Amino acid sequence: MVIVEFAVLLGAVAFAVLVAYLVPTLIQLKKTIAEADELLTRMNAELPLLLKEMRATSENLNALAEFTRDSVEHAAGFFHAIGSVGDTVQQVNDVVRRTSGTLAMNLASVAVAGFKAISSVLKDRFHKEEGESDGR
């Protein structure tokens, strides 16, 4: 019977140690559950507003991406136009280079012809004036 009493005593001590260990753990578990419940309540209140703000932000980002896409397309067209203008300028520059020699020669010819005409007119006038002054 001593063995049975000893086993019961050992069982009671083990139960007391188990209860002494579990009570603080259960109290802490109760506090954790209360905090989790409070957190879930707060999240239920704030989550719809947060989702609405996220949706609005997503829509704004989509609009910004569309605007950026359109801007890039316009910029590409603008740069293409600038490239075309550059090509035209290059072609005009090439034509000017090719024709500048001919143009300079033509201008020189016109200038020489003008000087010849002026000198001819001046010679005629000097001869007329000499003739009139000799004839007086």
Buried (B, 14 or more C-beta within 10 A) or exposed (E): EEEEEEEEEEEEEEEEEEEEEEEEEEEEEEEEEEEEEEEEEEEEEEEEEEEEEEEEEEEEEEEEEEEEEEEEEEEEEEEEEEEEEEEEEEEEEEEEEEEEEEEEEEEEEEEEEEEEEEEEEEEEEEEEEEEEEEEE
